[in-house]
Amino acid sequence: MLDGLFCIGMTKIFTIGFSGKSPEAFLDVLNAARISCVWDIRQWRTSAYVPYYNGDNLAEVLGNHYEYHPEFAPTSDILAGHKDKKITWAEYEKLYRELLQRRNPLQDCGVSRLDRICLLCTENRPCNAIVGSPPNILRNNYQILKSCIYKNSAWG
């Protein structure tokens, strides 16, 4: 089962985390949902613990159904600031929104290209916490991304 879904009209965008999923189960879920492309939005896409999910391995297995999109990841400073309690969640959200606004990662992306993509993260479920962060950080990152997608003027 995919972990999350949001829609823009008829366009469906899914989310999935891979922690705790075998490679076979992960691929079964993607195939069952007819995912067009996995967008890896992790800041770091390597892992000594689960090498199958390293970006290079996923790119090899998924072929043209895999894309790395670090432009959607928060910066190390933003993540560390919140994890170390140097900034509040409201400050984190503001900085992340500003970052997405500056990067404008969807500037040249038509909404039809987003249909049935699946945003990938590390956690078992994207609504689970990034280690050391409150339980809603990843879910809220997706909500911020969602609002960024909705506000893209090219689709208005």
C-alpha positions as CSV (number, residue, x, y, z in Angstrom):
1,M,0.0,0.0,0.0
2,L,1.2,3.5,-0.8
3,D,1.4,5.8,2.2
4,G,-0.2,8.9,1.0
5,L,-2.0,10.6,-1.9
6,F,-3.0,14.0,-2.9
7,C,-4.8,15.2,-6.0
8,I,-4.8,18.2,-8.3
9,G,-8.0,17.7,-10.3
10,M,-7.5,14.3,-11.9
11,T,-3.7,14.3,-11.3
12,K,-2.7,11.9,-8.5
13,I,0.5,12.3,-6.6
14,F,1.5,9.5,-4.2
15,T,4.0,9.2,-1.4
16,I,5.9,6.2,-0.2
17,G,8.6,5.4,2.4
18,F,10.8,2.3,2.0
19,S,12.0,1.6,5.6
20,G,10.9,-1.8,6.6
21,K,9.8,-2.8,3.1
22,S,11.5,-5.6,1.2
23,P,12.6,-4.7,-2.3
24,E,10.0,-7.1,-3.7
25,A,7.2,-5.5,-1.6
26,F,8.3,-2.0,-2.6
27,L,8.2,-2.9,-6.3
28,D,4.9,-4.7,-5.9
29,V,3.3,-1.5,-4.4
30,L,4.6,0.7,-7.2
31,N,3.4,-1.7,-9.9
32,A,0.0,-2.2,-8.2
33,A,-0.5,1.6,-8.1
34,R,0.7,2.0,-11.7
35,I,3.2,4.6,-10.7
36,S,4.6,6.5,-13.7
37,C,7.8,7.6,-12.0
38,V,9.4,7.6,-8.5
39,W,10.7,11.0,-7.5
40,D,13.4,10.6,-4.9
41,I,13.3,13.7,-2.9
42,R,15.8,12.7,-0.2
43,Q,18.6,15.0,0.5
44,W,21.0,12.0,0.8
45,R,20.3,9.0,-1.3
46,T,22.8,6.5,0.1
47,S,22.5,4.1,3.0
48,A,24.9,1.6,4.5
49,Y,21.9,-0.1,6.2
50,V,19.7,-0.7,3.1
51,P,21.9,-0.4,0.0
52,Y,19.1,-1.6,-2.3
53,Y,17.5,1.8,-1.8
54,N,20.6,3.8,-2.7
55,G,19.8,6.2,-5.5
56,D,22.1,4.5,-8.0
57,N,20.5,1.1,-7.3
58,L,17.0,2.4,-7.6
59,A,17.9,4.1,-10.9
60,E,19.2,0.9,-12.3
61,V,16.2,-1.2,-11.1
62,L,13.5,1.4,-12.1
63,G,15.2,2.8,-15.2
64,N,13.4,5.8,-16.7
65,H,10.8,5.4,-13.9
66,Y,13.2,6.9,-11.4
67,E,14.3,10.5,-11.0
68,Y,16.3,12.3,-8.3
69,H,14.8,15.6,-7.3
70,P,17.0,17.1,-4.5
71,E,15.4,20.5,-5.3
72,F,12.5,19.4,-3.1
73,A,14.6,18.5,-0.1
74,P,15.1,20.9,2.8
75,T,18.7,22.1,3.3
76,S,20.9,20.6,5.9
77,D,20.8,23.8,7.8
78,I,17.0,23.9,7.9
79,L,16.8,20.2,9.0
80,A,19.6,20.6,11.6
81,G,18.2,23.8,12.9
82,H,14.9,22.1,13.7
83,K,16.4,18.8,14.9
84,D,18.7,20.7,17.3
85,K,15.8,22.9,18.5
86,K,17.4,26.1,17.2
87,I,14.3,27.0,15.2
88,T,10.7,26.3,15.9
89,W,8.4,24.4,13.6
90,A,6.8,27.6,12.4
91,E,10.3,28.9,11.5
92,Y,11.2,25.6,9.8
93,E,8.0,25.8,7.7
94,K,8.7,29.4,6.7
95,L,12.3,28.7,5.7
96,Y,11.2,25.6,3.7
97,R,8.5,27.5,1.9
98,E,10.9,30.3,1.1
99,L,13.5,27.7,-0.1
100,L,10.9,26.2,-2.5
101,Q,9.8,29.6,-3.7
102,R,13.5,30.5,-4.5
103,R,14.2,27.2,-6.1
104,N,10.8,27.1,-8.0
105,P,11.3,23.4,-8.7
106,L,8.1,23.1,-10.7
107,Q,8.7,26.1,-13.0
108,D,9.1,24.1,-16.1
109,C,6.9,21.2,-15.1
110,G,3.4,20.7,-16.5
111,V,0.8,19.2,-14.2
112,S,0.3,16.3,-16.5
113,R,3.9,15.2,-15.9
114,L,3.1,14.8,-12.2
115,D,0.3,12.3,-12.8
116,R,0.9,9.1,-10.8
117,I,4.4,10.1,-9.6
118,C,5.4,8.8,-6.2
119,L,7.5,11.0,-3.9
120,L,10.0,8.7,-2.1
121,C,11.5,9.1,1.3
122,T,13.3,6.9,3.8
123,E,10.7,6.4,6.5
124,N,8.4,3.5,6.7
125,R,5.5,5.9,6.1
126,P,6.0,9.4,5.0
127,C,3.8,10.6,7.8
128,N,6.3,9.2,10.3
129,A,9.0,11.3,11.8
130,I,12.5,12.0,10.5
131,V,14.7,10.7,13.3
132,G,14.8,13.3,16.1
133,S,12.0,15.4,14.7
134,P,8.3,15.7,15.7
135,P,5.9,13.1,14.2
136,N,4.4,15.5,11.7
137,I,7.6,16.9,10.1
138,L,7.5,14.7,6.9
139,R,3.7,14.9,6.5
140,N,4.0,18.7,6.8
141,N,6.8,18.7,4.2
142,Y,4.4,17.0,1.9
143,Q,1.7,19.5,2.7
144,I,4.2,22.3,1.9
145,L,5.1,20.6,-1.4
146,K,1.4,20.2,-2.1
147,S,0.7,23.9,-1.6
148,C,3.8,24.7,-3.8
149,I,2.3,22.5,-6.5
150,Y,-1.2,24.0,-6.1
151,K,0.2,27.6,-6.3
152,N,2.2,27.0,-9.5
153,S,0.8,29.7,-11.7
154,A,1.4,27.8,-14.9
155,W,-1.4,25.5,-13.9
156,G,-3.9,28.1,-12.8
